[in-house]
Amino acid sequence: MITRINLLPWRSEKLKVQKSLFRNQLIVSSLSGVIICLLVHSILQTMQDDEIKTNKILVQKSNVIDLKIKEINQIKLNQQQLKTNIELIRQTLNRRIELIQLLNEIPTLIPAGIYLTEFVEKDSEVTFIGKAQSNKAVSLFMKNIEESLSFTTPHLREIKSSDKTDTPIFPNDFTVSTSHIIDYNEQLNAHK
């Protein structure tokens, strides 16, 4: 007698169990994959949001820095304008001192027999226009100018007899021009 064993139901049950196990594993792995993808997406989205916030903060700080740079540039511009104004004031004060020295020295240059009718200064060019008793007085005036610390060599532009008879004591009109030496103190030290 031969025993017959029917293995088919056992195999079909094992196949069913395997298929069910495979299906369950497939579902679990699919769900796990979806969950992992969602977690990764969530993490990446959080990182992106953090980067966006950081960029906004950086842009705000950059704008604040730009405003401060503009303020600094404006302050530098104001500072430069103030320096320019200070330099102009200093030049004006120096010019004022030079004019005072010049005006103080002119009476010492004028000899007897001369009086000035006009004194013109343009840049460093100085022109004396006046009346003289004689040509000798004009020569002495030019000699005084030449020896002066404030002026360079004088040039006689014109000397002529006056057409008017209202000044018989001073019959000659003259024009003498010279250049004003700007730095009086340097000239003074050079003559010592």
Backbone torsions as a table, in degrees:
resi	resn	phi	psi	omega
1	MET	NA	133.6	-177.2
2	ILE	-104.4	135.6	178.3
3	THR	-93.4	134.4	178.2
4	ARG	-111.9	126.1	179.2
5	ILE	-114.9	130.4	179.2
6	ASN	-94.6	109.4	-178.6
7	LEU	-96.5	-6.9	-175.8
8	LEU	-62.2	-47.7	-179.5
9	PRO	-63.4	-33.3	179.5
10	TRP	-67.8	-41.8	178.8
11	ARG	-66.5	-43.7	-179.7
12	SER	-65.7	-34.8	177.1
13	GLU	-69.2	-39.1	178.3
14	LYS	-65.8	-39.7	178.2
15	LEU	-64.3	-41.6	177.2
16	LYS	-62.3	-44.3	-179.5
17	VAL	-64.3	-42.5	179.5
18	GLN	-64.8	-43.3	178.1
19	LYS	-62.9	-42.5	179.1
20	SER	-64.1	-42.9	178.7
21	LEU	-63.7	-43.0	178.3
22	PHE	-62.6	-44.0	179.3
23	ARG	-62.9	-44.3	178.9
24	ASN	-63.4	-43.3	178.4
25	GLN	-65.1	-39.4	177.8
26	LEU	-63.2	-43.9	178.8
27	ILE	-63.9	-46.6	-178.9
28	VAL	-63.2	-45.5	-179.2
29	SER	-68.0	-36.9	176.9
30	SER	-64.4	-46.3	177.5
31	LEU	-62.5	-41.8	178.0
32	SER	-62.0	-43.3	178.4
33	GLY	-62.0	-44.3	178.6
34	VAL	-63.6	-43.7	179.9
35	ILE	-63.8	-43.3	178.8
36	ILE	-63.9	-42.8	177.5
37	CYS	-60.8	-44.2	178.2
38	LEU	-62.9	-41.6	178.1
39	LEU	-63.6	-44.9	179.0
40	VAL	-63.3	-43.5	178.0
41	HIS	-61.3	-43.0	179.6
42	SER	-63.9	-43.0	179.2
43	ILE	-64.5	-46.1	179.4
44	LEU	-63.5	-39.7	178.4
45	GLN	-64.3	-40.9	177.7
46	THR	-63.1	-44.3	178.5
47	MET	-63.0	-40.6	179.0
48	GLN	-65.0	-43.0	177.5
49	ASP	-61.1	-42.0	177.6
50	ASP	-62.4	-39.9	178.0
51	GLU	-65.2	-41.1	178.3
52	ILE	-62.7	-44.0	177.5
53	LYS	-61.8	-44.3	179.3
54	THR	-61.8	-42.8	178.6
55	ASN	-63.5	-40.3	177.3
56	LYS	-61.8	-43.4	178.8
57	ILE	-62.4	-43.2	179.2
58	LEU	-63.7	-40.3	178.0
59	VAL	-64.2	-42.4	178.3
60	GLN	-62.4	-45.6	179.7
61	LYS	-66.3	-36.4	177.0
62	SER	-63.2	-41.2	177.1
63	ASN	-63.5	-40.7	178.0
64	VAL	-63.9	-42.3	179.0
65	ILE	-65.1	-40.7	177.2
66	ASP	-60.4	-41.9	177.6
67	LEU	-63.0	-41.3	179.1
68	LYS	-66.1	-38.0	177.6
69	ILE	-63.9	-41.5	177.0
70	LYS	-61.9	-41.8	178.3
71	GLU	-63.4	-41.9	179.5
72	ILE	-63.6	-43.4	178.1
73	ASN	-62.7	-39.5	177.6
74	GLN	-65.3	-40.4	178.0
75	ILE	-64.5	-41.2	178.3
76	LYS	-63.8	-40.1	177.8
77	LEU	-63.1	-45.2	177.2
78	ASN	-61.7	-40.5	179.1
79	GLN	-63.0	-42.9	178.3
80	GLN	-63.6	-40.8	177.8
81	GLN	-64.1	-40.5	177.6
82	LEU	-63.7	-41.9	178.0
83	LYS	-61.9	-41.6	178.3
84	THR	-62.6	-44.6	178.6
85	ASN	-63.2	-41.2	178.9
86	ILE	-63.0	-42.0	179.1
87	GLU	-64.1	-40.4	177.1
88	LEU	-63.3	-41.5	178.5
89	ILE	-64.1	-43.3	179.3
90	ARG	-62.3	-43.5	178.4
91	GLN	-63.5	-40.3	178.8
92	THR	-63.6	-43.1	178.8
93	LEU	-65.1	-42.0	177.6
94	ASN	-63.1	-42.2	178.9
95	ARG	-63.2	-38.6	178.7
96	ARG	-62.7	-43.9	178.6
97	ILE	-64.1	-42.2	178.1
98	GLU	-60.6	-43.3	179.8
99	LEU	-64.5	-39.8	178.1
100	ILE	-63.0	-45.4	177.9
101	GLN	-62.1	-41.7	179.7
102	LEU	-62.5	-48.0	-179.2
103	LEU	-67.1	-29.8	175.9
104	ASN	-71.8	-31.5	-175.9
105	GLU	-84.9	-29.2	-176.1
106	ILE	-56.7	-45.1	179.8
107	PRO	-61.7	-29.1	179.3
108	THR	-74.9	-18.9	-179.6
109	LEU	-84.2	-25.7	-172.9
110	ILE	-81.7	115.9	178.4
111	PRO	-82.6	171.6	175.6
112	ALA	-64.8	141.5	178.8
113	GLY	98.9	6.2	179.5
114	ILE	-136.2	140.6	164.7
115	TYR	-137.4	145.0	-176.7
116	LEU	-91.7	135.4	175.3
117	THR	-100.4	-23.6	-177.1
118	GLU	-153.3	144.0	178.0
119	PHE	-135.8	116.3	-176.0
120	VAL	-122.1	131.4	175.5
121	GLU	-123.5	124.4	176.7
122	LYS	-130.9	117.1	-171.7
123	ASP	56.1	-120.0	178.9
124	SER	-103.2	0.1	179.2
125	GLU	-82.3	127.0	179.6
126	VAL	-119.7	131.0	179.5
127	THR	-122.3	126.9	176.8
128	PHE	-105.7	126.0	176.4
129	ILE	-121.6	130.6	-177.7
130	GLY	-165.9	-165.5	-179.0
131	LYS	-123.3	146.6	-178.3
132	ALA	-135.6	151.1	176.4
133	GLN	-73.9	-36.1	-176.7
134	SER	-151.9	168.8	175.9
135	ASN	-67.8	-29.3	178.3
136	LYS	-62.4	-39.5	178.3
137	ALA	-64.2	-38.5	178.0
138	VAL	-66.3	-40.2	177.7
139	SER	-61.4	-43.6	179.3
140	LEU	-64.5	-39.2	177.1
141	PHE	-61.2	-45.0	179.5
142	MET	-65.8	-36.7	177.5
143	LYS	-64.5	-41.7	177.9
144	ASN	-63.3	-39.8	178.2
145	ILE	-63.6	-42.9	-178.2
146	GLU	-64.8	-35.8	179.9
147	GLU	-80.5	-10.1	-177.5
148	SER	-70.1	150.6	176.5
149	LEU	-81.9	-15.0	-173.4
150	SER	-96.2	-13.2	-173.7
151	PHE	-129.2	156.8	173.5
152	THR	-92.4	-171.8	-178.4
153	THR	-57.0	127.7	-179.5
154	PRO	-79.9	156.9	176.9
155	HIS	-127.4	127.3	177.9
156	LEU	-80.7	113.7	-178.5
157	ARG	-84.7	-38.6	-175.2
158	GLU	-162.0	142.7	169.0
159	ILE	-146.0	128.7	-177.3
160	LYS	-153.9	158.8	177.1
161	SER	-73.3	139.0	-178.6
162	SER	-72.7	138.5	178.0
163	ASP	-78.8	-21.9	-176.4
164	LYS	-85.4	144.0	179.9
165	THR	-100.6	6.5	-177.9
166	ASP	-79.0	-11.1	178.0
167	THR	-125.4	73.1	-177.1
168	PRO	-69.5	-23.0	-179.4
169	ILE	-74.1	-33.8	-179.5
170	PHE	-118.5	81.5	-172.6
171	PRO	-81.1	-10.1	-175.0
172	ASN	-109.6	134.3	171.7
173	ASP	-97.7	141.4	179.1
174	PHE	-140.8	157.7	173.9
175	THR	-136.3	121.5	179.1
176	VAL	-123.3	133.6	176.6
177	SER	-122.9	150.7	179.3
178	THR	-153.8	175.9	176.7
179	SER	-110.8	141.1	178.8
180	HIS	-84.5	129.3	176.7
181	ILE	-80.7	123.9	-171.4
182	ILE	-69.2	-50.2	-175.8
183	ASP	-94.6	96.9	-177.0
184	TYR	-64.7	-39.3	-177.0
185	ASN	-66.0	-39.4	178.0
186	GLU	-64.0	-41.6	178.3
187	GLN	-63.0	-40.7	180.0
188	LEU	-62.4	-44.0	179.0
189	ASN	-67.3	-32.9	-179.7
190	ALA	-68.9	-30.5	-179.0
191	HIS	-84.2	-7.3	-179.2
192	LYS	-81.5	NA	NA
